[in-house]
Amino acid sequence: MTQVKTGDTVRIHYTGTLTDGSTFDSSQGRDPLEFTVGSGQIIPGLDKAIPGMEVGDKKTVQVPAEDAYGETNPEARQDVPRAEIPDDIPLDLGTQLQVQAQGGQVLPVTVVAVTEEVVTLDANHPLAGKDLTFDIELVEIA
């Protein structure tokens, strides 16, 4: 059997869970995830686990936060005066919004706190600071 090596395009089925066992993402019911191994298209901890696998292999991979979406960056949270946010923008906790940063890039942010004066927006990835577990199955080496 052929083993995966860096540079190969592969297709995997996966289920990602948090340390409490809850599922945050899965390819179940969808097409397998396709990517090129070692290209940076997926998180580093998962990318490193694929070389050496053969079609049909299954494994469980523990990915620490630093090899997933990184640690939570406190500087990625920002307090915005509530008066600067238009009234038609929903500000429920957990609401995901897009803001335009200096330089014009659009960033996804999450509303994490709201007071009468201030809205706190968090630009950290929702999985930042979390250790992840993936159950993976190699479906194809293209």
Steps between C-alpha positions, in 0.01 A plus 500: 500500500605857437571721799419870507795737467529878512371652177235232440139606457281295732138465603407426861187455703530653846319584819644773722419507870587716798644368826145471641410262215273742313531501120595834342528380138463186292500392138224247576231531237726713279774437248839420654735792566756534219834676552867481411710363786755749632353798313354679804140452384404338832616547859863393556430230761265315266721554195796336682291189579423404139841397352553125527128416493361263236153503343255348750715587804319657796656678795426737783719811516537725805579858389609750767375859459839625380487253206132579428367857505758638743463635848241766578648845434368758749594777254247358252219624729389857462252721682294716265279783623143381453407839349733423206307186403190552283169414668414236236805284589402209731707495819391174660784312670658257256388693192762486227562822311748623244701816556734685271845538653752772428642416161161389368504129587175350626523310830242269656430595864271366771301710746625383842374774736246782484434783744308823452825677411726238340487197270795258524592332171734200481696429179652177632400186311217332695728198557805703609641377830330162470661156475330295228456133419443369148385155397617470140475247220712523186258450210719573198845604383442693176 
